[in-house]
């Protein structure tokens, strides 16, 4: 019977690209279409229902447009203690939150926190697993006292 393969302690870096989700843009469009109806179904004064509903629809549509226009980001998560990179810049405090079908990857760069949401249409299941394993394989930094 052949022996099992020897596993190596390190692994290859995880490289992936984030791009805006078409599902999220579609959700923004749907919500923008529903906003006037929601405003008319609320307890707002009658004179304010349509203006506020249209303003909410416009705001939601602008958010969807901004999301659709975001530039793609490239993530490199190396194995070990090397810092992760986002578009070639080293980042700190890389964290992954699993939100059911969504994954939120957050990091700190130049003193500011950033986050990106990976929808199922932007990250297939095999890449989701690779990202989870890459984050789990990193050493947990010690916070200063």
Rosetta blueprint (number, residue, H / E / L):
1 X L
2 X L
3 X L
4 X L
5 X L
6 X L
7 X L
8 X L
9 X L
10 X L
11 X L
12 X L
13 X L
14 X E
15 X E
16 X E
17 X E
18 X E
19 X L
20 X L
21 X L
22 X H
23 X H
24 X H
25 X H
26 X H
27 X H
28 X H
29 X H
30 X H
31 X H
32 X H
33 X H
34 X H
35 X H
36 X H
37 X H
38 X H
39 X H
40 X H
41 X L
42 X L
43 X L
44 X L
45 X L
46 X H
47 X H
48 X H
49 X H
50 X H
51 X H
52 X H
53 X H
54 X H
55 X H
56 X H
57 X H
58 X H
59 X H
60 X H
61 X H
62 X H
63 X H
64 X H
65 X H
66 X H
67 X H
68 X H
69 X L
70 X L
71 X L
72 X L
73 X E
74 X E
75 X E
76 X E
77 X E
78 X L
79 X L
80 X L
81 X L
82 X L
83 X L
84 X L
85 X E
86 X E
87 X L
88 X L
89 X E
90 X E
91 X L
92 X E
93 X E
94 X E
95 X E
96 X E
97 X E
98 X E
99 X E
100 X L
101 X L
102 X E
103 X E
104 X E
105 X E
106 X E
107 X E
108 X E
109 X E
110 X L
111 X L
112 X E
113 X E
114 X E
115 X E
116 X E
117 X E
118 X E
119 X L
120 X L
121 X L
122 X L
123 X L
124 X L
125 X H
126 X H
127 X H
128 X H
129 X H
130 X H
131 X H
132 X H
133 X H
134 X H
135 X H
136 X H
137 X L
138 X L
139 X L
140 X L
141 X L
142 X L
143 X L
144 X L
145 X L
